[in-house]
Amino acid sequence: MADMNSNDKPPEQFLFTKAPVARRFGAYLVDFGILTVIFNFPFNMGLIFVVINGLTPDGPIGVLITFCIILLIIFLALGFRDTIKGQSIGKRVLGIGVRDVSDNFVVPSTSRLFLRQIFWIISPIEFLVLVFSNDNRKIGDKIAGTDVYNVREYEEFINNAKHAENIKQA
């Protein structure tokens, strides 16, 4: 409970709590599902278009180039998924977000967010490190100096503080 708010601090001060592994995994599944739908539909439609019109890439080199372009687009989409306020769609839905380890209120730079995400290629290993490490941080988080926190708690804290202030004024 070291990362919880303590009673000896002023009520205006807030510390984020770390997001539980289950919530992080849920956000990953939401993101993966959304990206699968987004990329699966255009890919299949393109494939159907190619088959119907009898178009084929020019030999193995054309197939390889097409495959590399598709992989590059998927890699970039997965790499940059947390760059808006440190939250992907799945993280927004579940109320968690990526923050700097040294200051939980700071959203890391885009380059650090990308750096932490490029390790999705080794997702099974990342998951094992996340679950079995003492600090529940994946490899990308450790390298980028980030962690995932419950950011929805802060919104609730602010709303409660405003409500308390309104009660005092009344």
C-alpha positions as CSV (number, residue, x, y, z in Angstrom):
1,M,0.0,0.0,0.0
2,A,3.0,2.3,-0.3
3,D,1.6,3.9,-3.4
4,M,-1.7,4.8,-1.9
5,N,-2.6,8.2,-0.5
6,S,-1.5,8.5,3.2
7,N,-3.4,10.3,5.9
8,D,-0.4,12.5,6.9
9,K,-0.4,14.4,3.6
10,P,-2.5,17.4,2.9
11,P,-5.9,16.6,1.1
12,E,-4.8,18.5,-2.0
13,Q,-2.0,16.1,-2.7
14,F,-2.7,13.0,-4.7
15,L,-0.7,9.9,-5.6
16,F,-1.8,7.6,-8.4
17,T,-2.1,3.9,-7.6
18,K,-0.6,1.4,-10.0
19,A,-3.0,-0.3,-12.4
20,P,-3.5,-3.9,-11.6
21,V,-2.2,-6.5,-14.0
22,A,-5.8,-7.7,-14.8
23,R,-6.8,-4.2,-15.9
24,R,-3.7,-3.8,-18.0
25,F,-4.3,-7.1,-19.7
26,G,-8.0,-6.1,-20.3
27,A,-6.8,-2.9,-22.0
28,Y,-4.4,-4.9,-24.1
29,L,-7.2,-7.2,-25.2
30,V,-9.5,-4.3,-26.1
31,D,-6.7,-2.6,-28.1
32,F,-5.8,-5.9,-29.8
33,G,-9.5,-6.5,-30.7
34,I,-10.0,-3.0,-32.1
35,L,-6.8,-3.1,-34.2
36,T,-7.6,-6.6,-35.5
37,V,-10.9,-5.4,-36.7
38,I,-9.4,-2.2,-38.2
39,F,-6.7,-4.1,-40.1
40,N,-8.6,-7.2,-40.9
41,F,-11.4,-5.5,-42.8
42,P,-9.3,-3.5,-45.2
43,F,-6.8,-6.3,-45.7
44,N,-9.6,-8.8,-46.6
45,M,-11.4,-6.2,-48.8
46,G,-8.1,-5.6,-50.6
47,L,-7.5,-9.3,-51.0
48,I,-11.0,-9.8,-52.4
49,F,-10.5,-6.9,-54.8
50,V,-7.2,-8.4,-56.0
51,V,-8.7,-11.8,-56.6
52,I,-11.8,-10.5,-58.4
53,N,-9.9,-8.3,-60.7
54,G,-7.1,-10.9,-61.3
55,L,-4.4,-8.5,-60.1
56,T,-1.4,-10.1,-58.5
57,P,1.9,-8.5,-57.3
58,D,4.7,-9.1,-59.7
59,G,6.2,-12.3,-58.5
60,P,7.7,-13.0,-55.1
61,I,9.4,-9.6,-54.8
62,G,6.0,-7.8,-55.1
63,V,4.4,-10.1,-52.5
64,L,7.4,-9.5,-50.2
65,I,7.1,-5.7,-50.6
66,T,3.3,-5.8,-50.0
67,F,3.8,-7.9,-46.9
68,C,6.5,-5.6,-45.5
69,I,4.3,-2.5,-46.1
70,I,1.4,-4.2,-44.2
71,L,3.7,-5.2,-41.3
72,L,5.2,-1.7,-41.2
73,I,1.7,-0.2,-40.9
74,I,0.7,-2.6,-38.2
75,F,4.0,-2.1,-36.3
76,L,3.5,1.7,-36.4
77,A,-0.2,1.5,-35.3
78,L,0.7,-0.7,-32.3
79,G,3.8,1.4,-31.5
80,F,2.0,4.7,-31.4
81,R,-1.3,3.5,-29.7
82,D,-0.5,5.2,-26.3
83,T,0.7,8.5,-27.7
84,I,-2.5,10.5,-27.0
85,K,-2.3,11.5,-23.3
86,G,-0.6,8.2,-22.5
87,Q,-3.7,6.2,-23.2
88,S,-4.8,3.8,-25.9
89,I,-8.5,3.2,-26.4
90,G,-8.4,0.2,-24.1
91,K,-6.6,2.1,-21.4
92,R,-9.2,5.0,-21.7
93,V,-12.1,2.5,-21.4
94,L,-10.5,0.9,-18.2
95,G,-9.4,4.2,-16.7
96,I,-5.6,3.6,-16.8
97,G,-2.8,5.5,-18.4
98,V,1.0,5.5,-18.9
99,R,2.9,8.0,-16.8
100,D,6.5,8.8,-15.9
101,V,7.7,6.7,-13.0
102,S,9.4,9.7,-11.3
103,D,6.3,12.0,-11.6
104,N,2.9,10.3,-12.0
105,F,1.3,13.5,-13.4
106,V,3.7,13.7,-16.4
107,V,2.7,11.9,-19.6
108,P,6.0,10.6,-21.2
109,S,7.1,12.0,-24.5
110,T,5.9,10.4,-27.7
111,S,9.4,8.8,-28.3
112,R,9.3,7.2,-24.8
113,L,5.8,6.0,-25.3
114,F,6.8,4.5,-28.7
115,L,9.9,2.9,-27.1
116,R,7.8,1.2,-24.4
117,Q,5.4,-0.2,-27.0
118,I,7.9,-1.6,-29.6
119,F,8.3,-4.6,-27.3
120,W,4.8,-5.8,-28.2
121,I,6.7,-8.1,-30.6
122,I,7.6,-10.2,-27.7
123,S,4.2,-10.0,-26.0
124,P,4.3,-13.4,-24.3
125,I,7.6,-12.6,-22.6
126,E,6.4,-9.1,-21.7
127,F,3.3,-10.6,-20.1
128,L,5.4,-13.0,-18.1
129,V,7.7,-10.2,-16.9
130,L,4.7,-8.1,-16.0
131,V,3.1,-10.8,-13.9
132,F,6.2,-12.2,-12.2
133,S,8.4,-9.2,-11.6
134,N,8.3,-7.6,-8.2
135,D,7.3,-4.2,-9.4
136,N,4.8,-5.5,-12.1
137,R,6.4,-3.5,-14.9
138,K,7.0,-4.9,-18.3
139,I,10.3,-4.7,-20.1
140,G,9.2,-1.7,-22.2
141,D,8.2,0.2,-19.1
142,K,11.5,-0.5,-17.4
143,I,13.5,0.7,-20.4
144,A,11.3,3.8,-21.0
145,G,11.0,4.7,-17.3
146,T,7.2,4.5,-17.4
147,D,4.5,2.7,-15.6
148,V,0.7,2.3,-15.9
149,Y,-1.5,4.0,-13.2
150,N,-5.2,4.3,-12.4
151,V,-5.9,7.8,-13.8
152,R,-9.6,7.7,-13.3
153,E,-9.0,7.9,-9.6
154,Y,-7.6,11.4,-10.0
155,E,-10.8,12.6,-11.8
156,E,-12.9,11.1,-8.9
157,F,-10.5,12.8,-6.4
158,I,-10.9,16.2,-8.0
159,N,-14.7,15.8,-8.2
160,N,-14.9,14.8,-4.5
161,A,-12.6,17.8,-3.6
162,K,-14.9,20.2,-5.5
163,H,-18.0,18.6,-3.9
164,A,-16.4,19.1,-0.5
165,E,-15.5,22.7,-1.3
166,N,-19.1,23.4,-2.3
167,I,-20.4,21.9,1.0
168,K,-18.0,24.1,2.9
169,Q,-19.2,27.2,1.0
170,A,-22.8,26.3,1.7
